[in-house]
């Protein structure tokens, strides 16, 4: 089962007064590169999020967006610093006594002095919060993987069609090659007759020339290796896990063999078939870039 590197997953989850939304999207990339955008409050979990992601993806440029909201009012409370308030009052009493004035400070005025009353946010249980985040993140990852698998199946079908078409082109080249030898021999004999007239033709010399010509244009080794590469690629499409890099290497080898066939071709039909082969291989290479 192959996977595309293009995918999208989303999960919205609520629990009590808090809610979280996770979105994951990805595009092609040579390696696994993840960008995580989360609220500052959740930065402590970024490393864990990246570790979980590795269970679901091996390659691709992946963007993760997480929004978190807690509407609870119980997580914020006021703290009264009585010792600091006493120090303020002591200083104010000294000032009043020094200048013979009455200390007219009011409670409301004292409460506004720095740090006398502060607002504090209660810390949440980190592990309990992580379970809530991880649950939503893994659900989004599940959708994300399903999207990749669906697209991967489409890629697989398309690649199989292209590889099978390449097999047909190789079949044509192998069938056409022996005919080229016969046609060359016939043209050579006609040319010799034209030059020598009624003189006897040296069959051994003709055969030698045909053998030399056949050696120059022979593509048997190339077609055998090309068939092997195509067969290997078709088998890879049935494997599980990341096969993108392996398929890319196979495509490079197929392209090398097609180039050699084209360079040896001395026949317009084989040249056209080799060009079609290169075109199909290039299409395969483009599609492979989408495979994880």
C-alpha positions in Angstrom: 0.0 0.0 0.0 1.6 3.2 -1.2 0.9 6.7 0.1 0.9 10.0 -1.5 2.8 12.9 0.1 -0.2 15.1 -0.4 -2.8 14.9 2.4 -5.1 16.7 4.8 -6.6 15.9 8.2 -8.7 17.8 10.6 -10.1 17.2 14.1 -12.2 19.4 16.4 -12.6 18.1 19.9 -14.2 19.5 23.1 -14.1 18.4 26.7 -15.8 20.4 29.4 -14.9 24.0 29.0 -11.9 23.5 26.7 -11.7 22.8 23.0 -9.0 22.1 20.5 -8.8 22.1 16.7 -6.0 20.3 14.8 -5.3 20.7 11.1 -2.6 18.8 9.2 -1.7 19.3 5.5 1.3 18.2 3.5 2.9 18.6 0.1 5.9 16.9 -1.6 9.3 17.1 -0.1 12.5 15.0 -0.3 12.6 14.5 3.5 10.2 14.8 6.4 9.9 18.4 7.3 7.3 19.5 9.9 6.2 23.0 10.8 4.2 23.2 14.0 2.1 26.3 14.8 0.6 26.1 18.3 -0.4 28.5 21.1 2.5 29.6 23.3 0.9 27.8 26.2 1.3 24.5 24.4 4.9 25.0 23.3 6.1 22.5 25.9 4.4 19.8 23.8 6.0 20.6 20.4 8.6 17.8 20.7 6.0 15.2 21.6 3.8 16.3 18.7 6.8 15.8 16.3 7.4 12.4 17.7 3.8 11.3 17.2 3.9 12.6 13.7 6.8 10.3 12.8 4.5 7.3 13.4 2.2 8.5 10.6 4.5 10.0 8.0 8.1 9.4 6.7 8.4 12.1 4.0 6.7 15.4 3.0 6.6 19.0 4.0 3.9 18.9 6.7 2.2 21.9 8.3 0.4 21.4 11.7 -1.9 24.0 13.0 -3.3 23.7 16.5 -5.7 26.1 18.3 -6.6 25.7 21.9 -9.2 27.5 24.0 -10.2 27.1 27.7 -13.3 29.0 28.7 -13.2 27.9 32.3 -13.2 30.7 34.9 -11.9 28.6 37.7 -8.4 28.6 36.4 -7.8 32.2 37.3 -7.8 33.6 40.9 -6.7 36.6 42.9 -3.9 36.4 45.3 -3.6 38.9 48.3 -0.1 39.6 49.6 -0.7 40.5 53.2 2.9 40.9 54.1 3.5 43.4 51.3 0.3 45.3 52.3 1.6 45.6 55.9 4.9 46.9 54.7 3.1 49.6 52.6 1.0 50.6 55.6 4.0 50.7 57.9 5.9 53.0 55.5 2.8 55.2 55.0 2.3 55.5 58.8 5.9 56.6 59.2 5.4 59.2 56.5 2.2 60.5 58.2 4.0 60.7 61.6 7.0 62.4 60.1 4.9 65.2 58.7 2.2 65.3 61.3 -0.4 64.2 59.0 -3.2 61.7 59.2 -2.7 58.5 57.3 -5.8 58.7 55.0 -5.0 55.7 52.8 -8.1 53.7 52.0 -8.4 49.9 51.5 -9.3 50.4 47.8 -6.3 52.6 47.3 -4.0 50.2 49.0 -5.3 47.3 46.9 -4.1 49.1 43.8 -0.5 49.3 45.0 1.9 47.0 43.0 1.8 43.4 43.9 -0.7 43.8 46.7 -3.4 41.9 44.7 -2.3 39.9 41.7 -4.2 37.7 39.3 -2.7 34.2 38.9 -3.6 31.4 36.5 -3.8 27.9 38.0 -1.4 25.5 36.3 -3.1 22.5 34.5 -2.0 19.0 34.9 0.5 18.7 32.1 0.0 15.0 31.4 -3.7 15.2 31.5 -3.6 18.2 29.1 -1.2 16.2 26.8 -3.7 13.3 26.7 -6.4 15.7 25.5 -4.1 17.2 22.8 -2.7 13.8 21.7 -6.2 12.4 21.3 -7.2 15.2 18.9 -3.9 15.1 17.1 -4.0 11.4 16.4 -7.5 11.6 15.1 -6.4 14.3 12.7 -3.4 12.1 11.8 -5.8 9.3 11.0 -7.7 11.4 8.5 -4.4 12.7 7.2 -3.1 9.1 6.5 -6.5 8.0 5.0 -6.3 10.9 2.5 -2.7 10.0 1.6 -3.7 6.3 1.1 -6.6 7.2 -1.2 -4.4 9.5 -3.3 -1.6 6.8 -3.2 -4.0 4.3 -4.7 -4.7 6.7 -7.6 -1.0 7.1 -8.1 -0.5 3.3 -8.0 -3.1 2.8 -10.7 -1.6 5.5 -12.9 1.9 4.2 -12.5 0.9 0.6 -13.2 -0.7 1.8 -16.5 2.5 3.7 -17.5 4.7 0.7 -16.6 2.6 -1.7 -18.6 2.7 0.6 -21.6 6.5 0.6 -21.2 6.4 -3.2 -21.4 4.5 -3.0 -24.7 7.1 -0.6 -26.1 9.9 -2.9 -25.1 8.0 -5.8 -26.8 7.9 -3.7 -30.0 11.6 -2.9 -29.9 12.5 -6.6 -29.4 10.2 -7.7 -32.2 11.4 -5.0 -34.5 15.2 -5.5 -34.0 15.5 -8.8 -36.0 13.6 -7.3 -38.9 16.2 -4.5 -39.1 18.9 -7.1 -39.6 17.0 -8.7 -42.5 16.2 -5.3 -44.1 19.9 -4.2 -43.8 21.1 -7.4 -45.4 18.6 -7.0 -48.2 19.6 -3.4 -48.8 23.3 -4.4 -48.7 22.8 -7.2 -51.2 20.9 -4.9 -53.5 23.7 -2.3 -53.3 26.4 -4.9 -54.0 24.4 -6.3 -57.0 24.0 -2.8 -58.3 27.7 -2.2 -58.1 28.9 -5.7 -59.3 26.2 -6.5 -61.8 26.1 -10.2 -62.6 29.2 -11.0 -60.6 28.9 -13.5 -57.8 28.2 -12.1 -54.3 30.6 -13.0 -51.5 28.1 -14.3 -49.0 30.7 -14.5 -46.2 31.6 -10.8 -46.7 27.9 -9.9 -46.6 27.4 -11.9 -43.4 30.4 -10.2 -41.8 29.1 -6.8 -42.6 25.7 -7.7 -41.2 27.3 -9.0 -38.0 29.3 -5.8 -37.5 26.2 -3.7 -38.1 24.1 -5.9 -35.7 26.7 -5.5 -33.0 26.5 -1.7 -33.3 22.7 -1.5 -33.0 22.1 -4.5 -30.7 19.9 -3.5 -27.7 19.3 -6.9 -26.3 21.1 -6.2 -23.1 19.3 -2.9 -22.6 15.9 -4.3 -23.2 16.6 -7.2 -20.7 17.7 -4.7 -18.0 14.8 -2.4 -18.8 12.3 -5.3 -18.4 14.0 -6.1 -15.1 13.7 -2.6 -13.8 10.0 -2.4 -14.9 9.3 -5.7 -13.1 11.0 -4.4 -10.0 9.0 -1.2 -10.1 5.7 -3.1 -10.4 6.7 -5.2 -7.4 7.6 -2.1 -5.4 4.1 -0.8 -5.9 2.8 -3.8 -3.9 5.1 -3.1 -1.0 4.1 -1.3 2.2 6.0 1.6 3.7 7.9 4.3 2.0 9.0 3.4 -1.5 9.4 6.8 -3.1 13.2 6.9 -2.9 13.5 3.4 -4.2 11.2 4.0 -7.1 13.1 7.2 -7.9 16.4 5.2 -8.2 14.7 2.6 -10.4 13.3 5.3 -12.7 16.8 6.7 -13.1 18.1 3.3 -14.2 15.2 2.9 -16.6 16.0 6.3 -18.1 19.7 5.3 -18.6 18.7 2.1 -20.6 16.2 4.1 -22.7 18.9 6.6 -23.5 21.2 3.9 -24.7 18.5 2.3 -26.9 17.9 5.7 -28.5 21.6 6.3 -29.1 22.0 2.9 -30.8 18.8 3.1 -32.8 19.4 3.3 -36.5 15.7 2.7 -37.4 13.0 5.3 -37.3 10.4 3.0 -35.7 12.8 2.0 -32.9 13.8 5.6 -32.4 10.1 6.6 -32.0 9.6 3.8 -29.6 12.6 4.8 -27.5 11.4 8.4 -27.5 8.0 7.2 -26.2 9.8 5.1 -23.6 11.6 8.2 -22.4 8.4 10.2 -22.3 6.7 7.5 -20.2 9.7 7.2 -17.9 9.6 11.0 -17.3 5.9 10.8 -16.5 6.7 8.0 -14.0 9.5 10.1 -12.4 7.1 13.0 -12.0 4.5 10.8 -10.3 7.1 9.1 -8.1 7.9 12.6 -6.6 4.4 12.4 -5.1 5.0 9.0 -3.3 6.1 8.9 0.3 
